[in-house]
Amino acid sequence: MELLKVFKEPEEYKGTRYWNANLIKFEDKEYIVSDKAILTLVTVASCNAACKFCSNDITFHPNGKYMTFNDELKRVLDFSVLAGIKKVAFSGGEPTANPQKLYDLASNFIPAFSTSRIHTNGYGLMHEIKNKDDKSTILLKGLINLGLSGVTLSVAHFDTEINREIMRFNGRWKGLTESDIEEIVRVSGQDTSVRLSCVLTAKGIKTVDDIINYVKWGRSLGIKRFIFRSPSWIPSDFSKETQVTRYNRLNHVNIDPITNILDTHPDFKIKFTEHKTDSHVHVYTYDNEITIDIDASSEEPDPDIKIRRLIVMANQVPYTSWIDPYSYLFEEHKNIATQAAIKELPQLGVVT
Ligand code: SF4
């Protein structure tokens, strides 16, 4: 296993030009990995919410027990470190559904990456766990002590009732309260950034005024970073027709009219804009100290030879695309991939 080449400037290799990428040899096979790639661990497939827009319900999304560190994950970790992947993210389902298992898993990954982020609806962040020294602490503190650099909290609306209607929590816990968010900000301190994430939907946040009200509400709780995004567009070959598909189709919010207004709004300054084939990203500063992303993206099947993301699904198989069961990283997962495709996306057929 070795790092063979770093493509800093555009350079041709086997007929294709690469840059900002690393070429590695891993278990006798060559891989080219973007130096901006993110490793995402889908810690568990299930969730205590059933958000009306949740893409897990639309896409190939294999089940499995809560992820635990084992030889397979060690292999993915070794691959990621050799490939120079600098970011790790923990998502689900709901990663805090089992706080102790999340902590144990994270303790193997967070120290190996420059940045780490958890994407959560907040359910178990303040639950008690045992840390590496067998001392009791709350999950968030334990993760911060491991080096966690960011927490993204999913909240679909600042109005509690509307939020519950959209996120549809199961069980007694009904979503983050304002005092929960204030406490998360307090515990996170200066070094761990807390971001609120809101999916734009015609039944929830949908206009510039809604966005400004949401930001003012979050800011009053101590939040300085926000992301608003429309549900990802998924090509029909990779999409299941479910209630979520229909909801997203009927309630889609186009970000263009919103960003057109924000581009010239006196309280917003454009910080960064990027339009790529698969994503539109608009980053603003608001009132000088608040950062707001407004994003729209489309998911792509295994897009090119250069690996731009690595996702370990809850079945512990690493893939390079969220939506493509045939995008498995390691050849021996071909059978699992084929079974998943037959079961979940029969329109894809069997790829030999
Ligand atoms: S909280 Fe996230 S994983 Fe859970 S249902 Fe909502 S969007 Fe899906």
Residues whose N, C-alpha, C, O or C-beta is under 5 A from the ligand:
A	BS01	SF4	C47 A49 A50 C51 C54 G92 G93 E94 N121 S154
